[in-house]
Amino acid sequence: MGFTANEQADQSPGTVSSSAFWPVIDLADVQAEWRIDGTVTTARLRLAVIEAVSTVNGELAGWRQARQQDGFATLAEVPGELLDGECEHLYHYRRAVGCLAKGELTRRYRDFDATRDGQQRADAMEADIDDLMRDARAAINRIKGRRGTWVVVAV
């Protein structure tokens, strides 16, 4: 009696797209770039990325309309500095989406336990989530042409 393994199905998690102006987001890239491990299912990852894309697109709706009125059909066509061979706007868009998706997944699926170590891990994750939300906001502002100002508050 022999054992025959089933042929492995394509394990690529796929992509998320929105309107033609915005770039397609590759879920495998999000997993790799944001260190999202296999404990997060593809379905959960997809939902987090869809939510992130919706949020970023909503934040940039007025900016997008203005660029389209200027004659630009896609984000990649909008003039900007080149980073690693592509327009910086693409980098900032993917960064905003990645930060929001990772923040959402971290917020929704972190583990809590009653021990001091568990609470310390939860507190550390809260700081990570705050950093991700801040970084997403900064990336959106960079697309809009707003440069951030850093303020240090002494306590």
Biotite code that builds the C-alpha atoms (Angstrom):
import biotite.structure as struc

atoms = struc.array([
    struc.Atom([0.000, 0.000, 0.000], chain_id="A", res_id=1, res_name="MET", atom_name="CA", element="C"),
    struc.Atom([1.572, 3.254, -1.088], chain_id="A", res_id=2, res_name="GLY", atom_name="CA", element="C"),
    struc.Atom([1.037, 6.790, 0.008], chain_id="A", res_id=3, res_name="PHE", atom_name="CA", element="C"),
    struc.Atom([0.368, 9.424, -2.615], chain_id="A", res_id=4, res_name="THR", atom_name="CA", element="C"),
    struc.Atom([0.475, 13.023, -1.492], chain_id="A", res_id=5, res_name="ALA", atom_name="CA", element="C"),
    struc.Atom([-2.061, 15.376, -2.931], chain_id="A", res_id=6, res_name="ASN", atom_name="CA", element="C"),
    struc.Atom([-0.601, 18.005, -5.175], chain_id="A", res_id=7, res_name="GLU", atom_name="CA", element="C"),
    struc.Atom([-0.011, 21.169, -3.173], chain_id="A", res_id=8, res_name="GLN", atom_name="CA", element="C"),
    struc.Atom([-2.446, 23.919, -4.061], chain_id="A", res_id=9, res_name="ALA", atom_name="CA", element="C"),
    struc.Atom([-1.138, 27.404, -4.788], chain_id="A", res_id=10, res_name="ASP", atom_name="CA", element="C"),
    struc.Atom([-0.417, 28.879, -1.378], chain_id="A", res_id=11, res_name="GLN", atom_name="CA", element="C"),
    struc.Atom([-0.099, 32.468, -2.557], chain_id="A", res_id=12, res_name="SER", atom_name="CA", element="C"),
    struc.Atom([-2.476, 34.586, -0.484], chain_id="A", res_id=13, res_name="PRO", atom_name="CA", element="C"),
    struc.Atom([-3.341, 36.779, -3.477], chain_id="A", res_id=14, res_name="GLY", atom_name="CA", element="C"),
    struc.Atom([-3.826, 40.495, -3.843], chain_id="A", res_id=15, res_name="THR", atom_name="CA", element="C"),
    struc.Atom([-6.152, 43.304, -2.819], chain_id="A", res_id=16, res_name="VAL", atom_name="CA", element="C"),
    struc.Atom([-7.107, 45.920, -5.369], chain_id="A", res_id=17, res_name="SER", atom_name="CA", element="C"),
    struc.Atom([-9.234, 49.029, -5.246], chain_id="A", res_id=18, res_name="SER", atom_name="CA", element="C"),
    struc.Atom([-9.809, 51.705, -7.885], chain_id="A", res_id=19, res_name="SER", atom_name="CA", element="C"),
    struc.Atom([-7.440, 51.884, -10.854], chain_id="A", res_id=20, res_name="ALA", atom_name="CA", element="C"),
    struc.Atom([-5.664, 54.933, -9.362], chain_id="A", res_id=21, res_name="PHE", atom_name="CA", element="C"),
    struc.Atom([-4.225, 52.973, -6.440], chain_id="A", res_id=22, res_name="TRP", atom_name="CA", element="C"),
    struc.Atom([-1.633, 50.178, -6.643], chain_id="A", res_id=23, res_name="PRO", atom_name="CA", element="C"),
    struc.Atom([-2.591, 46.559, -6.080], chain_id="A", res_id=24, res_name="VAL", atom_name="CA", element="C"),
    struc.Atom([-1.437, 45.262, -2.693], chain_id="A", res_id=25, res_name="ILE", atom_name="CA", element="C"),
    struc.Atom([0.208, 41.835, -2.742], chain_id="A", res_id=26, res_name="ASP", atom_name="CA", element="C"),
    struc.Atom([-0.674, 39.976, 0.456], chain_id="A", res_id=27, res_name="LEU", atom_name="CA", element="C"),
    struc.Atom([2.531, 37.908, 0.346], chain_id="A", res_id=28, res_name="ALA", atom_name="CA", element="C"),
    struc.Atom([4.524, 41.152, 0.315], chain_id="A", res_id=29, res_name="ASP", atom_name="CA", element="C"),
    struc.Atom([2.558, 42.434, 3.318], chain_id="A", res_id=30, res_name="VAL", atom_name="CA", element="C"),
    struc.Atom([3.248, 39.175, 5.170], chain_id="A", res_id=31, res_name="GLN", atom_name="CA", element="C"),
    struc.Atom([6.972, 39.342, 4.445], chain_id="A", res_id=32, res_name="ALA", atom_name="CA", element="C"),
    struc.Atom([7.530, 43.071, 4.945], chain_id="A", res_id=33, res_name="GLU", atom_name="CA", element="C"),
    struc.Atom([5.514, 43.308, 8.154], chain_id="A", res_id=34, res_name="TRP", atom_name="CA", element="C"),
    struc.Atom([6.591, 39.941, 9.609], chain_id="A", res_id=35, res_name="ARG", atom_name="CA", element="C"),
    struc.Atom([3.090, 38.524, 9.780], chain_id="A", res_id=36, res_name="ILE", atom_name="CA", element="C"),
    struc.Atom([3.519, 34.854, 10.582], chain_id="A", res_id=37, res_name="ASP", atom_name="CA", element="C"),
    struc.Atom([1.449, 31.832, 9.691], chain_id="A", res_id=38, res_name="GLY", atom_name="CA", element="C"),
    struc.Atom([-0.731, 32.089, 12.789], chain_id="A", res_id=39, res_name="THR", atom_name="CA", element="C"),
    struc.Atom([-2.667, 34.807, 10.958], chain_id="A", res_id=40, res_name="VAL", atom_name="CA", element="C"),
    struc.Atom([-4.910, 33.158, 8.398], chain_id="A", res_id=41, res_name="THR", atom_name="CA", element="C"),
    struc.Atom([-5.068, 34.413, 4.833], chain_id="A", res_id=42, res_name="THR", atom_name="CA", element="C"),
    struc.Atom([-8.703, 35.390, 5.406], chain_id="A", res_id=43, res_name="ALA", atom_name="CA", element="C"),
    struc.Atom([-7.793, 37.540, 8.427], chain_id="A", res_id=44, res_name="ARG", atom_name="CA", element="C"),
    struc.Atom([-4.852, 39.087, 6.588], chain_id="A", res_id=45, res_name="LEU", atom_name="CA", element="C"),
    struc.Atom([-7.074, 39.890, 3.599], chain_id="A", res_id=46, res_name="ARG", atom_name="CA", element="C"),
    struc.Atom([-9.689, 41.550, 5.821], chain_id="A", res_id=47, res_name="LEU", atom_name="CA", element="C"),
    struc.Atom([-7.053, 43.622, 7.629], chain_id="A", res_id=48, res_name="ALA", atom_name="CA", element="C"),
    struc.Atom([-5.531, 44.751, 4.326], chain_id="A", res_id=49, res_name="VAL", atom_name="CA", element="C"),
    struc.Atom([-8.938, 45.566, 2.822], chain_id="A", res_id=50, res_name="ILE", atom_name="CA", element="C"),
    struc.Atom([-9.751, 47.674, 5.886], chain_id="A", res_id=51, res_name="GLU", atom_name="CA", element="C"),
    struc.Atom([-6.363, 49.386, 5.658], chain_id="A", res_id=52, res_name="ALA", atom_name="CA", element="C"),
    struc.Atom([-6.767, 50.109, 1.928], chain_id="A", res_id=53, res_name="VAL", atom_name="CA", element="C"),
    struc.Atom([-10.239, 51.518, 2.555], chain_id="A", res_id=54, res_name="SER", atom_name="CA", element="C"),
    struc.Atom([-8.943, 53.753, 5.346], chain_id="A", res_id=55, res_name="THR", atom_name="CA", element="C"),
    struc.Atom([-5.946, 55.036, 3.372], chain_id="A", res_id=56, res_name="VAL", atom_name="CA", element="C"),
    struc.Atom([-8.030, 55.602, 0.235], chain_id="A", res_id=57, res_name="ASN", atom_name="CA", element="C"),
    struc.Atom([-10.608, 57.487, 2.285], chain_id="A", res_id=58, res_name="GLY", atom_name="CA", element="C"),
    struc.Atom([-7.937, 59.681, 3.865], chain_id="A", res_id=59, res_name="GLU", atom_name="CA", element="C"),
    struc.Atom([-6.534, 60.444, 0.426], chain_id="A", res_id=60, res_name="LEU", atom_name="CA", element="C"),
    struc.Atom([-9.818, 60.805, -1.502], chain_id="A", res_id=61, res_name="ALA", atom_name="CA", element="C"),
    struc.Atom([-9.635, 64.581, -1.920], chain_id="A", res_id=62, res_name="GLY", atom_name="CA", element="C"),
    struc.Atom([-5.943, 64.440, -2.791], chain_id="A", res_id=63, res_name="TRP", atom_name="CA", element="C"),
    struc.Atom([-6.620, 61.688, -5.375], chain_id="A", res_id=64, res_name="ARG", atom_name="CA", element="C"),
    struc.Atom([-9.400, 63.714, -7.000], chain_id="A", res_id=65, res_name="GLN", atom_name="CA", element="C"),
    struc.Atom([-7.101, 66.728, -7.299], chain_id="A", res_id=66, res_name="ALA", atom_name="CA", element="C"),
    struc.Atom([-4.355, 64.603, -8.899], chain_id="A", res_id=67, res_name="ARG", atom_name="CA", element="C"),
    struc.Atom([-6.841, 63.079, -11.330], chain_id="A", res_id=68, res_name="GLN", atom_name="CA", element="C"),
    struc.Atom([-8.023, 66.572, -12.270], chain_id="A", res_id=69, res_name="GLN", atom_name="CA", element="C"),
    struc.Atom([-4.354, 67.374, -12.914], chain_id="A", res_id=70, res_name="ASP", atom_name="CA", element="C"),
    struc.Atom([-4.368, 64.531, -15.465], chain_id="A", res_id=71, res_name="GLY", atom_name="CA", element="C"),
    struc.Atom([-2.727, 61.713, -13.516], chain_id="A", res_id=72, res_name="PHE", atom_name="CA", element="C"),
    struc.Atom([-4.469, 58.356, -13.974], chain_id="A", res_id=73, res_name="ALA", atom_name="CA", element="C"),
    struc.Atom([-2.520, 56.439, -11.315], chain_id="A", res_id=74, res_name="THR", atom_name="CA", element="C"),
    struc.Atom([-0.556, 57.129, -8.161], chain_id="A", res_id=75, res_name="LEU", atom_name="CA", element="C"),
    struc.Atom([2.613, 55.985, -9.939], chain_id="A", res_id=76, res_name="ALA", atom_name="CA", element="C"),
    struc.Atom([2.199, 58.820, -12.467], chain_id="A", res_id=77, res_name="GLU", atom_name="CA", element="C"),
    struc.Atom([2.107, 61.569, -9.828], chain_id="A", res_id=78, res_name="VAL", atom_name="CA", element="C"),
    struc.Atom([5.533, 63.256, -9.786], chain_id="A", res_id=79, res_name="PRO", atom_name="CA", element="C"),
    struc.Atom([7.688, 62.511, -6.793], chain_id="A", res_id=80, res_name="GLY", atom_name="CA", element="C"),
    struc.Atom([11.171, 61.496, -5.780], chain_id="A", res_id=81, res_name="GLU", atom_name="CA", element="C"),
    struc.Atom([12.374, 58.117, -6.960], chain_id="A", res_id=82, res_name="LEU", atom_name="CA", element="C"),
    struc.Atom([13.030, 55.563, -4.236], chain_id="A", res_id=83, res_name="LEU", atom_name="CA", element="C"),
    struc.Atom([14.586, 52.306, -5.350], chain_id="A", res_id=84, res_name="ASP", atom_name="CA", element="C"),
    struc.Atom([13.444, 52.970, -8.904], chain_id="A", res_id=85, res_name="GLY", atom_name="CA", element="C"),
    struc.Atom([9.826, 53.898, -8.232], chain_id="A", res_id=86, res_name="GLU", atom_name="CA", element="C"),
    struc.Atom([7.856, 56.969, -7.236], chain_id="A", res_id=87, res_name="CYS", atom_name="CA", element="C"),
    struc.Atom([7.991, 57.632, -3.499], chain_id="A", res_id=88, res_name="GLU", atom_name="CA", element="C"),
    struc.Atom([4.188, 57.849, -3.379], chain_id="A", res_id=89, res_name="HIS", atom_name="CA", element="C"),
    struc.Atom([3.961, 54.096, -4.023], chain_id="A", res_id=90, res_name="LEU", atom_name="CA", element="C"),
    struc.Atom([6.301, 53.386, -1.125], chain_id="A", res_id=91, res_name="TYR", atom_name="CA", element="C"),
    struc.Atom([4.347, 55.648, 1.238], chain_id="A", res_id=92, res_name="HIS", atom_name="CA", element="C"),
    struc.Atom([1.012, 54.152, 0.128], chain_id="A", res_id=93, res_name="TYR", atom_name="CA", element="C"),
    struc.Atom([2.190, 50.588, 0.749], chain_id="A", res_id=94, res_name="ARG", atom_name="CA", element="C"),
    struc.Atom([3.725, 51.666, 4.063], chain_id="A", res_id=95, res_name="ARG", atom_name="CA", element="C"),
    struc.Atom([0.458, 53.263, 5.220], chain_id="A", res_id=96, res_name="ALA", atom_name="CA", element="C"),
    struc.Atom([-1.511, 50.152, 4.252], chain_id="A", res_id=97, res_name="VAL", atom_name="CA", element="C"),
    struc.Atom([1.035, 47.836, 5.881], chain_id="A", res_id=98, res_name="GLY", atom_name="CA", element="C"),
    struc.Atom([1.162, 49.826, 9.115], chain_id="A", res_id=99, res_name="CYS", atom_name="CA", element="C"),
    struc.Atom([-2.616, 49.911, 9.440], chain_id="A", res_id=100, res_name="LEU", atom_name="CA", element="C"),
    struc.Atom([-3.016, 46.221, 8.597], chain_id="A", res_id=101, res_name="ALA", atom_name="CA", element="C"),
    struc.Atom([-0.271, 45.147, 11.017], chain_id="A", res_id=102, res_name="LYS", atom_name="CA", element="C"),
    struc.Atom([-1.689, 47.422, 13.718], chain_id="A", res_id=103, res_name="GLY", atom_name="CA", element="C"),
    struc.Atom([-5.164, 45.972, 13.249], chain_id="A", res_id=104, res_name="GLU", atom_name="CA", element="C"),
    struc.Atom([-3.905, 42.395, 13.355], chain_id="A", res_id=105, res_name="LEU", atom_name="CA", element="C"),
    struc.Atom([-1.795, 43.090, 16.435], chain_id="A", res_id=106, res_name="THR", atom_name="CA", element="C"),
    struc.Atom([-4.698, 44.805, 18.184], chain_id="A", res_id=107, res_name="ARG", atom_name="CA", element="C"),
    struc.Atom([-7.215, 42.094, 17.351], chain_id="A", res_id=108, res_name="ARG", atom_name="CA", element="C"),
    struc.Atom([-5.153, 39.000, 17.889], chain_id="A", res_id=109, res_name="TYR", atom_name="CA", element="C"),
    struc.Atom([-2.760, 39.715, 20.727], chain_id="A", res_id=110, res_name="ARG", atom_name="CA", element="C"),
    struc.Atom([-2.825, 37.295, 23.603], chain_id="A", res_id=111, res_name="ASP", atom_name="CA", element="C"),
    struc.Atom([-3.691, 38.374, 27.102], chain_id="A", res_id=112, res_name="PHE", atom_name="CA", element="C"),
    struc.Atom([-3.006, 36.424, 30.216], chain_id="A", res_id=113, res_name="ASP", atom_name="CA", element="C"),
    struc.Atom([-3.263, 37.295, 33.874], chain_id="A", res_id=114, res_name="ALA", atom_name="CA", element="C"),
    struc.Atom([0.448, 37.070, 34.656], chain_id="A", res_id=115, res_name="THR", atom_name="CA", element="C"),
    struc.Atom([2.722, 40.058, 34.997], chain_id="A", res_id=116, res_name="ARG", atom_name="CA", element="C"),
    struc.Atom([4.651, 38.899, 31.908], chain_id="A", res_id=117, res_name="ASP", atom_name="CA", element="C"),
    struc.Atom([1.409, 38.705, 29.955], chain_id="A", res_id=118, res_name="GLY", atom_name="CA", element="C"),
    struc.Atom([0.442, 42.229, 30.960], chain_id="A", res_id=119, res_name="GLN", atom_name="CA", element="C"),
    struc.Atom([3.911, 43.533, 30.095], chain_id="A", res_id=120, res_name="GLN", atom_name="CA", element="C"),
    struc.Atom([3.673, 41.927, 26.637], chain_id="A", res_id=121, res_name="ARG", atom_name="CA", element="C"),
    struc.Atom([0.232, 43.480, 26.132], chain_id="A", res_id=122, res_name="ALA", atom_name="CA", element="C"),
    struc.Atom([1.579, 46.887, 27.202], chain_id="A", res_id=123, res_name="ASP", atom_name="CA", element="C"),
    struc.Atom([4.507, 46.532, 24.788], chain_id="A", res_id=124, res_name="ALA", atom_name="CA", element="C"),
    struc.Atom([2.109, 45.596, 21.986], chain_id="A", res_id=125, res_name="MET", atom_name="CA", element="C"),
    struc.Atom([0.009, 48.671, 22.742], chain_id="A", res_id=126, res_name="GLU", atom_name="CA", element="C"),
    struc.Atom([3.095, 50.823, 22.208], chain_id="A", res_id=127, res_name="ALA", atom_name="CA", element="C"),
    struc.Atom([3.808, 48.963, 18.957], chain_id="A", res_id=128, res_name="ASP", atom_name="CA", element="C"),
    struc.Atom([0.240, 49.566, 17.776], chain_id="A", res_id=129, res_name="ILE", atom_name="CA", element="C"),
    struc.Atom([0.534, 53.277, 18.581], chain_id="A", res_id=130, res_name="ASP", atom_name="CA", element="C"),
    struc.Atom([3.802, 53.431, 16.622], chain_id="A", res_id=131, res_name="ASP", atom_name="CA", element="C"),
    struc.Atom([2.192, 51.710, 13.637], chain_id="A", res_id=132, res_name="LEU", atom_name="CA", element="C"),
    struc.Atom([-0.755, 54.118, 13.644], chain_id="A", res_id=133, res_name="MET", atom_name="CA", element="C"),
    struc.Atom([1.619, 57.085, 13.875], chain_id="A", res_id=134, res_name="ARG", atom_name="CA", element="C"),
    struc.Atom([3.747, 55.728, 11.033], chain_id="A", res_id=135, res_name="ASP", atom_name="CA", element="C"),
    struc.Atom([0.652, 55.190, 8.868], chain_id="A", res_id=136, res_name="ALA", atom_name="CA", element="C"),
    struc.Atom([-0.431, 58.785, 9.494], chain_id="A", res_id=137, res_name="ARG", atom_name="CA", element="C"),
    struc.Atom([3.076, 60.009, 8.597], chain_id="A", res_id=138, res_name="ALA", atom_name="CA", element="C"),
    struc.Atom([3.048, 58.009, 5.341], chain_id="A", res_id=139, res_name="ALA", atom_name="CA", element="C"),
    struc.Atom([-0.356, 59.433, 4.377], chain_id="A", res_id=140, res_name="ILE", atom_name="CA", element="C"),
    struc.Atom([0.872, 62.941, 5.139], chain_id="A", res_id=141, res_name="ASN", atom_name="CA", element="C"),
    struc.Atom([3.972, 62.367, 3.001], chain_id="A", res_id=142, res_name="ARG", atom_name="CA", element="C"),
    struc.Atom([1.742, 61.468, 0.052], chain_id="A", res_id=143, res_name="ILE", atom_name="CA", element="C"),
    struc.Atom([-0.205, 64.684, 0.635], chain_id="A", res_id=144, res_name="LYS", atom_name="CA", element="C"),
    struc.Atom([3.072, 66.607, 0.625], chain_id="A", res_id=145, res_name="GLY", atom_name="CA", element="C"),
    struc.Atom([2.985, 67.406, 4.313], chain_id="A", res_id=146, res_name="ARG", atom_name="CA", element="C"),
    struc.Atom([6.249, 66.920, 6.099], chain_id="A", res_id=147, res_name="ARG", atom_name="CA", element="C"),
    struc.Atom([6.049, 65.960, 9.746], chain_id="A", res_id=148, res_name="GLY", atom_name="CA", element="C"),
    struc.Atom([7.282, 67.887, 12.720], chain_id="A", res_id=149, res_name="THR", atom_name="CA", element="C"),
    struc.Atom([8.698, 65.989, 15.654], chain_id="A", res_id=150, res_name="TRP", atom_name="CA", element="C"),
    struc.Atom([7.868, 67.305, 19.081], chain_id="A", res_id=151, res_name="VAL", atom_name="CA", element="C"),
    struc.Atom([9.352, 65.842, 22.219], chain_id="A", res_id=152, res_name="VAL", atom_name="CA", element="C"),
    struc.Atom([7.251, 66.300, 25.319], chain_id="A", res_id=153, res_name="VAL", atom_name="CA", element="C"),
    struc.Atom([9.184, 66.078, 28.558], chain_id="A", res_id=154, res_name="ALA", atom_name="CA", element="C"),
    struc.Atom([7.235, 64.595, 31.403], chain_id="A", res_id=155, res_name="VAL", atom_name="CA", element="C"),
])
